[in-house]
Amino acid sequence: MVEDAELADQLAEETARLAARLAFSVEPHEQRERYALVAAPVAVLFERSADPSVLPTHRSGRIDPGLLPFLVDATQRTRERLAFGDQRDNPYLIALVLAAFYVIEGARSDVLGLGRVAGRVPRVAVVPPEQAERDLQVAPGAIALRVIAPVEGDGGDSLLAAVELTWS
């Protein structure tokens, strides 16, 4: 059990470090209210081979509910790294943190087949809420990971926050 707690702590710290490095991509969306998940986030991975005869691969699913406490911890660590106080947050931060986790865990265990892009910095983009559930557009030879996190602010505003990481 101690090893599991130590691994979770290490993964949360590495996830927060990567999410904070990638936070420039969501920075324009900072708000004066706090955001929380209102439903389970979804991750979608889409890979298109450079070879046109090879069919694209697609994986998607909701995160395991057992991962939610970890996500809360990693998000809080990221907020601390970004020096967010009680009055500052970003509706896209939770999605970004979860995407960063998949990258970190992919390097460790090849989850979602992301091991081969380990160590490569992805292009990061905010996906507009009205496009969050649309199909991913991926160039030949690229891999894209989209994380969609339904969030709600303290003021009651809800948003389908999505970020997309792409490796060419």
TAVEN-V317475 format. One record per run of one state. SS is the DSSP state (@ for helix, = for strand, . for the rest). FROM is the first residue (numbers start at 1). LEN is the number of residues. If there is no record, write none. Layout:
# TAVEN-V317475
<<SS/FROM/LEN> <SS/FROM/LEN>>
This chain:
# TAVEN-V317475
<<./1/1> <@/2/24> <./26/1> <@/27/3> <=/30/2> <./32/3> <=/35/3> <./38/4> <=/42/7> <./49/8> <=/57/6> <./63/2> <@/65/17> <./82/7> <=/89/2> <./91/2> <@/93/17> <./110/1> <@/111/7> <./118/5> <=/123/5> <./128/1> <@/129/3> <./132/10> <=/142/12> <./154/4> <=/158/10> <./168/1>>
